[in-house]
Structure formats: structure tokens, C-alpha cells
Amino acid sequence: MPDHYAHSKEGKPPSEWQLIEEHLKNVAEMAREFADSFGAGDWGYLAGLWHDLGKYQLKFQDKILT
């Protein structure tokens, strides 16, 4: 399965870019911590996981790679 990227780093090769899976998990953990303060940690985690799912689309991946 090819890599899918969330973010590029200017002047750096794709091997140094952030993968979507890593990005989504990081954001999900941050969102859980925030949402825990009002009793919605699990919902926050899900929102974090889903917030950038569109970046898996080929259009986005083509754009980020060119």
C-alpha cells in the first residue's frame, strides 16, 4: 500500500513528511484530552481521527506530491 501524507515539509523529501495515520492519531489524542474536560473524550478522539480523512483522496495526494 502506498504512503499517504497529511503534510509536506518544504525542501524535504516525502520520506520526511508526516503520514496521515500518524497525524490523525496525534490530533485524536489532543482532541480527547480537550474533550475529557467536559466528559466527551471518546467523541473528541473520534472527531480527531476523522478530521482529515479527505486527505486520503487521490486528488489531495497528487496535489501534495507535485
C-alpha positions in Angstrom: 0.0 0.0 0.0 1.5 3.4 -0.9 2.1 6.0 1.7 -0.5 8.7 2.2 0.7 12.1 3.5 -1.0 14.7 5.7 1.6 17.4 5.5 4.7 18.1 3.4 7.9 19.8 4.5 9.2 22.4 2.1 12.6 21.3 0.7 12.4 17.8 2.3 11.7 14.5 0.6 8.4 12.7 1.1 10.3 10.2 3.4 10.4 13.1 6.0 6.7 14.2 5.6 4.0 13.4 8.1 1.9 10.4 7.3 -1.9 10.8 7.6 -2.2 7.9 10.1 0.3 9.5 12.4 -1.3 12.9 12.0 -4.8 11.6 12.7 -3.7 9.7 15.8 -1.8 12.7 17.2 -4.8 15.0 16.7 -7.2 12.4 18.1 -5.2 12.2 21.4 -5.1 16.0 21.7 -8.9 16.2 21.0 -9.5 13.5 23.6 -7.6 15.5 26.2 -9.5 18.6 25.4 -12.9 16.9 25.3 -12.2 15.0 28.6 -12.7 18.2 30.4 -16.4 18.2 29.6 -16.9 14.4 29.6 -16.7 13.8 25.9 -13.2 12.3 25.5 -14.3 9.4 23.2 -16.2 11.8 20.9 -13.2 14.1 20.8 -11.0 11.2 19.8 -13.3 10.2 17.0 -13.5 13.8 15.8 -9.7 13.9 15.7 -9.5 10.7 13.8 -12.0 11.8 11.2 -11.0 15.5 10.8 -8.7 15.0 7.8 -10.0 11.8 6.2 -10.4 13.6 2.9 -6.6 13.8 2.6 -6.7 10.1 1.6 -8.3 11.1 -1.7 -6.0 10.8 -4.8 -6.6 14.5 -5.7 -5.1 15.6 -2.5 -2.2 13.2 -2.6 -1.5 14.2 -6.2 -1.5 17.9 -5.2 0.8 17.4 -2.2 3.2 15.3 -4.2 3.6 17.8 -7.1 
